[in-house]
Amino acid sequence: MHLLMILTALVVSWIFRSSWTNPQDNWEARWQRTLFFFLFPPLLILMTAIALLFMGPQGKMGGLYTGWFSYALALTFLAIFSGLCIALAIQGWRSLQSARHCPLVHLEGKQVRLLNTAALFAGQIGFWQPELVVSQGLLQTLSPNHVESVLAHEQGHFYYRDTFWFFWLGWVRSCTAWLPNTDALWQELLVLRELRADSYAASQVDPLLLAESLLLVVSNGSAFSQSEICCAALGDSVGDRLEQRIEALLAPPNHTPEAKFQSWHGFILALLPLITVIFHT
Protein backbone atom coordinates (compact mmCIF):
# COMPACT_ATOMS: atom_id res chain seq x y z
CA MET A 1 0.00 0.00 0.00
CA HIS A 2 2.83 2.37 0.84
CA LEU A 3 4.48 1.63 -2.49
CA LEU A 4 1.21 2.46 -4.22
CA MET A 5 1.20 5.84 -2.45
CA ILE A 6 4.70 6.59 -3.74
CA LEU A 7 3.83 5.59 -7.30
CA THR A 8 0.64 7.64 -7.19
CA ALA A 9 2.52 10.74 -6.01
CA LEU A 10 5.15 10.32 -8.74
CA VAL A 11 2.60 9.79 -11.51
CA VAL A 12 0.43 12.72 -10.40
CA SER A 13 3.51 14.96 -10.18
CA TRP A 14 4.68 13.94 -13.65
CA ILE A 15 1.28 14.51 -15.27
CA PHE A 16 0.77 17.81 -13.44
CA ARG A 17 4.14 19.20 -14.54
CA SER A 18 3.60 17.97 -18.10
CA SER A 19 0.39 20.00 -18.33
CA TRP A 20 2.13 23.34 -17.78
CA THR A 21 2.23 25.81 -20.65
CA ASN A 22 3.96 29.17 -20.73
CA PRO A 23 1.27 31.72 -19.76
CA GLN A 24 0.74 35.05 -21.49
CA ASP A 25 -1.24 36.72 -18.70
CA ASN A 26 -0.30 39.69 -16.53
CA TRP A 27 2.57 39.44 -14.05
CA GLU A 28 0.43 38.54 -11.06
CA ALA A 29 -1.31 35.66 -12.84
CA ARG A 30 1.97 34.42 -14.33
CA TRP A 31 3.71 34.52 -10.96
CA GLN A 32 0.99 32.64 -9.08
CA ARG A 33 0.43 30.03 -11.81
CA THR A 34 4.14 29.37 -12.38
CA LEU A 35 4.87 29.12 -8.67
CA PHE A 36 2.00 26.67 -8.19
CA PHE A 37 3.12 24.38 -11.03
CA PHE A 38 6.70 24.61 -9.78
CA LEU A 39 6.03 23.83 -6.11
CA PHE A 40 3.00 21.54 -6.03
CA PRO A 41 4.66 18.33 -7.38
CA PRO A 42 7.70 18.38 -5.04
CA LEU A 43 5.47 19.28 -2.09
CA LEU A 44 3.22 16.31 -2.88
CA ILE A 45 6.22 13.96 -3.08
CA LEU A 46 7.72 15.39 0.11
CA MET A 47 4.46 15.05 2.05
CA THR A 48 4.09 11.46 0.83
CA ALA A 49 7.60 10.59 2.03
CA ILE A 50 6.99 12.25 5.41
CA ALA A 51 3.67 10.39 5.81
CA LEU A 52 5.41 7.06 5.14
CA LEU A 53 8.13 7.97 7.60
CA PHE A 54 5.54 8.58 10.33
CA MET A 55 3.71 5.34 9.59
CA GLY A 56 6.86 3.24 9.78
CA PRO A 57 7.75 -0.04 8.06
CA GLN A 58 5.30 -2.22 9.97
CA GLY A 59 1.53 -2.44 10.24
CA LYS A 60 -1.46 -2.46 7.92
CA MET A 61 -3.12 0.09 5.71
CA GLY A 62 -6.33 -0.54 3.79
CA GLY A 63 -6.13 -4.19 4.74
CA LEU A 64 -2.71 -4.57 3.14
CA TYR A 65 0.55 -5.15 4.98
CA THR A 66 3.34 -2.63 4.66
CA GLY A 67 7.03 -3.41 4.37
CA TRP A 68 10.55 -2.09 4.61
CA PHE A 69 10.98 -1.41 0.88
CA SER A 70 8.60 1.54 0.67
CA TYR A 71 9.88 2.86 4.01
CA ALA A 72 13.48 2.70 2.76
CA LEU A 73 12.40 4.40 -0.48
CA ALA A 74 10.83 7.27 1.47
CA LEU A 75 13.98 7.60 3.57
CA THR A 76 16.06 7.70 0.39
CA PHE A 77 13.92 10.51 -1.04
CA LEU A 78 14.26 12.56 2.15
CA ALA A 79 18.00 11.89 2.38
CA ILE A 80 18.56 13.04 -1.21
CA PHE A 81 16.44 16.17 -0.68
CA SER A 82 18.34 16.97 2.53
CA GLY A 83 21.71 16.37 0.88
CA LEU A 84 20.88 18.71 -1.99
CA CYS A 85 19.75 21.40 0.47
CA ILE A 86 23.02 21.14 2.41
CA ALA A 87 25.09 21.25 -0.79
CA LEU A 88 23.29 24.39 -2.00
CA ALA A 89 23.59 26.02 1.43
CA ILE A 90 27.36 25.43 1.38
CA GLN A 91 27.57 26.86 -2.12
CA GLY A 92 25.61 29.94 -1.06
CA TRP A 93 27.67 30.38 2.09
CA ARG A 94 30.90 30.28 0.06
CA SER A 95 29.53 32.91 -2.33
CA LEU A 96 28.57 35.11 0.61
CA GLN A 97 31.99 34.73 2.25
CA SER A 98 33.66 35.56 -1.06
CA ALA A 99 31.56 38.73 -1.31
CA ARG A 100 32.47 39.72 2.24
CA HIS A 101 36.16 39.62 1.38
CA CYS A 102 35.60 42.56 -0.99
CA PRO A 103 36.26 46.01 0.49
CA LEU A 104 33.26 47.88 1.91
CA VAL A 105 32.55 51.33 0.40
CA HIS A 106 29.75 53.88 0.58
CA LEU A 107 27.85 54.53 -2.63
CA GLU A 108 24.71 56.68 -2.98
CA GLY A 109 24.19 56.47 0.77
CA LYS A 110 24.45 52.67 0.77
CA GLN A 111 27.14 50.28 1.93
CA VAL A 112 28.30 48.10 -0.95
CA ARG A 113 31.08 45.61 -1.57
CA LEU A 114 33.47 46.71 -4.31
CA LEU A 115 34.47 43.89 -6.66
CA ASN A 116 37.85 44.28 -8.33
CA THR A 117 36.95 43.39 -11.91
CA ALA A 118 36.53 45.26 -15.17
CA ALA A 119 33.32 43.36 -15.92
CA LEU A 120 30.05 45.20 -15.35
CA PHE A 121 28.34 43.57 -12.40
CA ALA A 122 25.89 44.51 -9.66
CA GLY A 123 24.02 42.01 -7.54
CA GLN A 124 22.76 40.93 -4.15
CA ILE A 125 24.68 37.89 -2.87
CA GLY A 126 23.61 35.90 0.16
CA PHE A 127 20.41 34.82 1.89
CA TRP A 128 18.03 36.89 4.08
CA GLN A 129 20.58 39.69 4.61
CA PRO A 130 22.56 39.66 1.34
CA GLU A 131 25.58 41.75 0.48
CA LEU A 132 25.24 44.29 -2.32
CA VAL A 133 28.24 43.82 -4.63
CA VAL A 134 29.20 46.29 -7.36
CA SER A 135 32.19 45.97 -9.68
CA GLN A 136 34.74 48.67 -10.37
CA GLY A 137 34.07 48.25 -14.09
CA LEU A 138 30.42 49.19 -13.60
CA LEU A 139 31.27 52.35 -11.64
CA GLN A 140 33.85 53.38 -14.25
CA THR A 141 31.60 52.73 -17.25
CA LEU A 142 28.15 53.90 -16.15
CA SER A 143 27.17 57.49 -15.42
CA PRO A 144 26.06 58.43 -11.88
CA ASN A 145 22.41 58.41 -13.01
CA HIS A 146 22.76 54.95 -14.49
CA VAL A 147 24.46 53.70 -11.34
CA GLU A 148 21.54 55.08 -9.32
CA SER A 149 19.10 53.09 -11.47
CA VAL A 150 21.17 49.93 -10.98
CA LEU A 151 21.15 50.38 -7.20
CA ALA A 152 17.38 50.93 -7.28
CA HIS A 153 16.96 47.62 -9.10
CA GLU A 154 19.10 45.81 -6.55
CA GLN A 155 17.14 47.45 -3.74
CA GLY A 156 14.08 45.81 -5.29
CA HIS A 157 15.73 42.41 -4.94
CA PHE A 158 16.51 43.20 -1.31
CA TYR A 159 12.96 44.42 -0.64
CA TYR A 160 11.45 41.16 -1.90
CA ARG A 161 14.23 39.04 -0.28
CA ASP A 162 14.82 37.36 -3.64
CA THR A 163 18.12 35.77 -2.66
CA PHE A 164 16.50 34.01 0.31
CA TRP A 165 13.37 32.78 -1.46
CA PHE A 166 15.22 31.74 -4.60
CA PHE A 167 17.63 29.70 -2.53
CA TRP A 168 14.68 27.51 -1.54
CA LEU A 169 13.22 27.58 -5.04
CA GLY A 170 16.65 26.57 -6.37
CA TRP A 171 16.63 23.66 -3.93
CA VAL A 172 13.24 22.58 -5.29
CA ARG A 173 14.64 22.85 -8.80
CA SER A 174 17.52 20.54 -7.89
CA CYS A 175 15.19 18.02 -6.24
CA THR A 176 12.84 17.86 -9.22
CA ALA A 177 15.23 18.22 -12.15
CA TRP A 178 13.91 14.89 -13.46
CA LEU A 179 10.32 16.16 -13.73
CA PRO A 180 9.03 17.69 -17.01
CA ASN A 181 9.26 21.47 -17.53
CA THR A 182 11.45 22.04 -14.46
CA ASP A 183 13.95 24.22 -16.33
CA ALA A 184 11.21 26.07 -18.23
CA LEU A 185 9.41 26.89 -14.97
CA TRP A 186 12.69 27.97 -13.38
CA GLN A 187 13.46 30.34 -16.26
CA GLU A 188 9.95 31.78 -16.00
CA LEU A 189 10.40 32.41 -12.27
CA LEU A 190 13.74 34.12 -12.93
CA VAL A 191 12.32 36.51 -15.50
CA LEU A 192 9.38 37.31 -13.22
CA ARG A 193 11.83 37.99 -10.39
CA GLU A 194 13.71 40.46 -12.58
CA LEU A 195 10.51 42.07 -13.89
CA ARG A 196 9.38 42.62 -10.31
CA ALA A 197 12.70 44.23 -9.32
CA ASP A 198 12.61 46.36 -12.47
CA SER A 199 9.10 47.52 -11.59
CA TYR A 200 10.25 48.44 -8.08
CA ALA A 201 13.17 50.44 -9.50
CA ALA A 202 11.02 52.12 -12.16
CA SER A 203 8.87 53.62 -9.39
CA GLN A 204 11.96 55.47 -8.10
CA VAL A 205 14.08 56.23 -11.19
CA ASP A 206 13.54 56.87 -14.88
CA PRO A 207 12.63 53.51 -16.51
CA LEU A 208 14.53 54.53 -19.65
CA LEU A 209 17.72 54.97 -17.61
CA LEU A 210 17.25 51.53 -16.10
CA ALA A 211 16.68 50.00 -19.55
CA GLU A 212 19.88 51.63 -20.81
CA SER A 213 21.78 50.39 -17.75
CA LEU A 214 20.45 46.88 -18.29
CA LEU A 215 21.58 46.84 -21.92
CA LEU A 216 25.04 48.14 -20.99
CA VAL A 217 25.51 45.59 -18.21
CA VAL A 218 24.28 42.63 -20.28
CA SER A 219 26.38 43.57 -23.32
CA ASN A 220 29.57 44.17 -21.29
CA GLY A 221 29.18 41.97 -18.21
CA SER A 222 29.34 38.49 -19.74
CA ALA A 223 32.86 37.96 -18.40
CA PHE A 224 31.52 37.71 -14.88
CA SER A 225 28.82 35.32 -13.70
CA GLN A 226 27.37 34.12 -10.41
CA SER A 227 25.04 31.36 -9.31
CA GLU A 228 21.37 32.21 -9.93
CA ILE A 229 20.41 30.66 -6.58
CA CYS A 230 22.14 32.94 -4.08
CA CYS A 231 22.71 35.90 -6.36
CA ALA A 232 20.19 38.37 -7.81
CA ALA A 233 22.05 40.44 -10.38
CA LEU A 234 20.94 43.21 -12.73
CA GLY A 235 22.41 41.52 -15.81
CA ASP A 236 20.82 38.14 -15.08
CA SER A 237 19.04 38.01 -18.44
CA VAL A 238 19.65 36.44 -21.81
CA GLY A 239 17.58 36.14 -24.96
CA ASP A 240 13.85 36.35 -24.41
CA ARG A 241 14.26 37.28 -20.73
CA LEU A 242 16.15 40.45 -21.69
CA GLU A 243 13.60 41.33 -24.36
CA GLN A 244 10.71 40.96 -21.91
CA ARG A 245 12.41 43.22 -19.38
CA ILE A 246 13.16 45.96 -21.90
CA GLU A 247 9.60 45.88 -23.24
CA ALA A 248 8.17 46.05 -19.72
CA LEU A 249 10.35 49.04 -18.83
CA LEU A 250 9.34 50.94 -21.96
CA ALA A 251 5.65 50.09 -21.55
CA PRO A 252 3.20 51.89 -19.22
CA PRO A 253 3.53 50.87 -15.55
CA ASN A 254 1.91 47.59 -14.56
CA HIS A 255 0.77 46.28 -11.22
CA THR A 256 3.62 44.53 -9.42
CA PRO A 257 2.67 40.94 -8.53
CA GLU A 258 2.08 40.26 -4.87
CA ALA A 259 1.21 36.91 -3.35
CA LYS A 260 -2.44 36.67 -2.33
CA PHE A 261 -3.78 34.30 0.28
CA GLN A 262 -6.35 32.88 -2.15
CA SER A 263 -3.62 31.71 -4.52
CA TRP A 264 -2.23 29.34 -1.89
CA HIS A 265 -5.41 27.33 -1.39
CA GLY A 266 -4.39 24.79 -4.04
CA PHE A 267 -1.35 23.75 -2.02
CA ILE A 268 -3.65 22.20 0.59
CA LEU A 269 -4.16 19.30 -1.83
CA ALA A 270 -0.46 18.47 -1.56
CA LEU A 271 -1.00 17.78 2.17
CA LEU A 272 -3.50 14.98 1.50
CA PRO A 273 -0.88 12.21 1.96
CA LEU A 274 -0.57 13.23 5.62
CA ILE A 275 -4.22 12.30 6.16
CA THR A 276 -3.42 8.67 5.30
CA VAL A 277 -1.48 8.37 8.56
CA ILE A 278 -4.74 7.96 10.49
CA PHE A 279 -5.65 4.90 8.39
CA HIS A 280 -2.43 3.11 9.29
CA THR A 281 -2.62 0.49 12.05
WONOR-V219886 format. One record per pair of residues at least 12 apart in sequence whose C-alpha atoms are under 7 Angstrom apart, sorted by sequence separation. I is the first residue (numbers start at 0). J is the second residue. D is the distance in whole Angstrom. If there is no record, write none. Layout:
I;J;D  I;J;D
This chain:
101;113;6  121;133;4  101;114;6  120;133;6  121;134;6  56;70;5  98;112;7  120;134;5  55;70;7  119;134;6  118;134;7  19;36;7  119;136;5  120;137;6  217;234;5  52;70;6  114;132;7  116;134;6  117;135;6  118;136;5  119;137;4  216;234;6  51;70;6  112;131;6  113;132;6  114;133;6  115;134;6  116;135;6  117;136;4  118;137;7  16;36;6  111;131;5  112;132;5  113;133;5  114;134;4  115;135;6  116;136;6  213;233;7  52;73;7  111;132;6  112;133;6  113;134;6  114;135;6  213;234;6  51;73;7  111;133;7  113;135;6  48;73;5  12;40;5  48;77;7  95;124;6  94;124;7  95;125;5  123;153;7  122;153;6  98;130;7  127;160;6  91;125;6  98;132;7  8;43;6  9;44;7  127;162;7  210;245;6  8;44;6  126;162;5  127;163;5  125;162;6  126;163;4  124;162;7  210;248;6  156;196;6  155;196;5  207;248;7  5;47;7  206;248;6  207;249;7  206;249;7  152;196;5  155;199;5  152;197;6  155;200;6  152;199;7  152;200;5  151;200;5  1;51;7  190;240;6  194;244;6  148;200;7  148;204;6  198;255;7  169;228;6  0;60;7  148;208;7  149;209;7  195;255;6  148;209;5  166;228;5  0;63;6  145;208;6  149;212;7  165;228;6  166;229;6  1;65;6  145;209;7  0;65;6  162;228;7  2;69;5  145;212;6  162;229;5  1;69;6  162;230;6  162;231;6  161;231;7  156;231;7  153;233;7  152;233;7  87;170;7  149;233;7  84;170;6  83;170;7  80;174;6  120;216;7  119;216;5  119;219;6  120;220;6  118;219;7  119;220;4  118;220;5  126;229;6  118;222;6  125;229;5  118;223;6  124;229;6  125;230;7  124;230;4  123;230;5  124;231;7  122;230;6  123;231;5  122;231;5  123;232;6  122;232;4  121;232;6  122;233;6  121;233;6  41;171;7  41;175;7  91;229;5  37;184;6  33;184;6  33;188;7  30;191;7  16;178;7  17;179;6  16;179;6  17;180;7  16;180;6  13;178;6  13;179;7  60;278;6  60;279;5  59;279;6  60;280;6  58;279;7  59;280;5  50;272;6  54;276;6  58;280;5  46;269;7  50;273;5  46;270;6  47;272;5  54;279;7  30;256;7  43;269;4  46;272;6  47;273;7  50;276;6  39;266;6  42;269;6  43;270;7  46;273;6  27;255;7  26;255;7  27;256;4  26;256;6  27;257;7  39;269;6  31;262;7
